[in-house]
């Protein structure tokens, strides 16, 4: 197999560059450990989408402006277009796909659905992941704290009112049930 074909078979979607090298990484994604070969320049968002086939994490801007690619790295919300896959070696990653368990949506997903916190849905996975991280850090935020906490995630469809309402509803439901 030629060098180009071998790399294409591993998930490469762009032509090789002279001097390309391959690095093996081991990343636990959604509870499953994956050992893969990647190019050192591969972004975590592309690794998750292209090599692992987890397409719930969206590529929006590739400049860290929109937050559509937000996922959790070791429990913290990160914009995966700013993290190299090699930086996630040995780390824990959680994507939007990890939230549903046995057919039951995460309370944040339910809150978004019940409070109309989405429209086209493109920003929703990143918005949900950022919102969960926000409530993990501040389980009882004010409306202003929610707006500030989500300022790095853009929605091009809504005025954010229902997104904020969704996060507050999830926080309120968690407070009533005694969980996060």
Beta strands, then each sheet from edge to edge (+ up, - down):
strand 1: 22-29
strand 2: 32-39
strand 3: 70-73
strand 4: 76-79
strand 5: 92-94
sheet 1: 2+ 1- 5- 3+ 4-
end
